[in-house]
Amino acid sequence: MNPKTINTTALAYIGDAVYEVYVREHVLMNSCRGTESVSFGAHVDALHKRAVSYVRADGQATALKTMMNSGFLSEEEMGIVKRARNHKSASKPKNADAMDYKYATAFEALIGYLYLEGVRERLEEIIFKAFEIAEGLQR
């Protein structure tokens, strides 16, 4: 399987799942700081609400655009993003602006691509940068 030739929708499919795991871990770790244990049953709804700000299409789109405009992404990464952003989609966004949806899908495709390429260090740099951008928006 060569990630360079995989359909960008398939890259976004796996990228969405990978990003979701990182988001959940990030939210959980932040909620556990300063405490010895967390009662999961009581806090799952709160954890989910915190996670939403990271996985919403507009948040992902803003993070990606910020990284694109600041030169944070390599030429190869920009190529994946542009290919995914320009891909015609059969699905339509339910709760998002059409352009934000395209950028969010491109972000997820980039995550999927890096994951399948096995470039974990760069994958995490991009994910943690997206978290930093999202947290800046929350203030």
Contacts in CASP RR format, 6 or more apart in sequence:
PFRMAT RR
TARGET T0000
AUTHOR 0000-0000-0000
METHOD contacts of the structure
MODEL  1
MNPKTINTTALAYIGDAVYEVYVREHVLMNSCRGTESVSFGAHVDALHKR
AVSYVRADGQATALKTMMNSGFLSEEEMGIVKRARNHKSASKPKNADAMD
YKYATAFEALIGYLYLEGVRERLEEIIFKAFEIAEGLQR
1 116 0 8 1.000
3 11 0 8 1.000
3 112 0 8 1.000
3 113 0 8 1.000
3 116 0 8 1.000
3 117 0 8 1.000
4 113 0 8 1.000
6 113 0 8 1.000
6 116 0 8 1.000
7 87 0 8 1.000
8 80 0 8 1.000
8 83 0 8 1.000
8 84 0 8 1.000
8 87 0 8 1.000
8 105 0 8 1.000
8 106 0 8 1.000
8 109 0 8 1.000
9 87 0 8 1.000
9 89 0 8 1.000
9 105 0 8 1.000
9 109 0 8 1.000
11 80 0 8 1.000
11 84 0 8 1.000
11 108 0 8 1.000
11 109 0 8 1.000
11 110 0 8 1.000
11 112 0 8 1.000
11 113 0 8 1.000
11 116 0 8 1.000
12 84 0 8 1.000
12 105 0 8 1.000
12 106 0 8 1.000
12 108 0 8 1.000
12 109 0 8 1.000
12 112 0 8 1.000
13 108 0 8 1.000
14 112 0 8 1.000
14 115 0 8 1.000
14 116 0 8 1.000
15 108 0 8 1.000
15 109 0 8 1.000
15 111 0 8 1.000
15 112 0 8 1.000
15 115 0 8 1.000
16 108 0 8 1.000
16 111 0 8 1.000
18 111 0 8 1.000
18 112 0 8 1.000
18 115 0 8 1.000
18 123 0 8 1.000
19 55 0 8 1.000
19 107 0 8 1.000
19 108 0 8 1.000
19 111 0 8 1.000
19 127 0 8 1.000
20 51 0 8 1.000
20 55 0 8 1.000
22 124 0 8 1.000
22 127 0 8 1.000
23 51 0 8 1.000
23 54 0 8 1.000
23 55 0 8 1.000
23 131 0 8 1.000
24 47 0 8 1.000
24 51 0 8 1.000
26 54 0 8 1.000
26 131 0 8 1.000
27 47 0 8 1.000
27 50 0 8 1.000
27 51 0 8 1.000
27 54 0 8 1.000
28 38 0 8 1.000
28 47 0 8 1.000
30 50 0 8 1.000
31 38 0 8 1.000
31 43 0 8 1.000
31 46 0 8 1.000
31 47 0 8 1.000
31 50 0 8 1.000
32 38 0 8 1.000
53 59 0 8 1.000
53 134 0 8 1.000
53 137 0 8 1.000
53 138 0 8 1.000
54 60 0 8 1.000
54 130 0 8 1.000
54 131 0 8 1.000
54 134 0 8 1.000
56 96 0 8 1.000
56 104 0 8 1.000
57 93 0 8 1.000
57 95 0 8 1.000
57 96 0 8 1.000
57 97 0 8 1.000
57 100 0 8 1.000
57 101 0 8 1.000
57 103 0 8 1.000
57 104 0 8 1.000
58 96 0 8 1.000
58 97 0 8 1.000
58 100 0 8 1.000
58 104 0 8 1.000
59 100 0 8 1.000
59 104 0 8 1.000
59 133 0 8 1.000
59 134 0 8 1.000
59 137 0 8 1.000
60 100 0 8 1.000
60 103 0 8 1.000
60 104 0 8 1.000
60 107 0 8 1.000
60 108 0 8 1.000
60 130 0 8 1.000
61 99 0 8 1.000
61 100 0 8 1.000
61 101 0 8 1.000
61 102 0 8 1.000
61 103 0 8 1.000
61 104 0 8 1.000
61 107 0 8 1.000
62 133 0 8 1.000
62 134 0 8 1.000
62 137 0 8 1.000
63 107 0 8 1.000
63 129 0 8 1.000
63 130 0 8 1.000
63 133 0 8 1.000
63 134 0 8 1.000
64 81 0 8 1.000
64 103 0 8 1.000
64 104 0 8 1.000
64 106 0 8 1.000
64 107 0 8 1.000
64 110 0 8 1.000
64 130 0 8 1.000
65 103 0 8 1.000
66 72 0 8 1.000
66 133 0 8 1.000
67 73 0 8 1.000
67 126 0 8 1.000
67 129 0 8 1.000
67 130 0 8 1.000
67 133 0 8 1.000
68 78 0 8 1.000
68 81 0 8 1.000
72 126 0 8 1.000
72 129 0 8 1.000
73 81 0 8 1.000
73 110 0 8 1.000
73 126 0 8 1.000
77 110 0 8 1.000
77 114 0 8 1.000
77 126 0 8 1.000
80 106 0 8 1.000
80 109 0 8 1.000
80 110 0 8 1.000
80 113 0 8 1.000
81 106 0 8 1.000
81 107 0 8 1.000
81 109 0 8 1.000
81 110 0 8 1.000
82 106 0 8 1.000
83 109 0 8 1.000
84 105 0 8 1.000
84 106 0 8 1.000
84 108 0 8 1.000
84 109 0 8 1.000
84 110 0 8 1.000
85 102 0 8 1.000
85 103 0 8 1.000
85 105 0 8 1.000
85 106 0 8 1.000
87 105 0 8 1.000
89 101 0 8 1.000
89 102 0 8 1.000
89 105 0 8 1.000
92 98 0 8 1.000
92 101 0 8 1.000
93 100 0 8 1.000
93 101 0 8 1.000
96 104 0 8 1.000
107 130 0 8 1.000
110 126 0 8 1.000
111 123 0 8 1.000
111 126 0 8 1.000
111 127 0 8 1.000
114 122 0 8 1.000
114 123 0 8 1.000
114 126 0 8 1.000
115 123 0 8 1.000
END
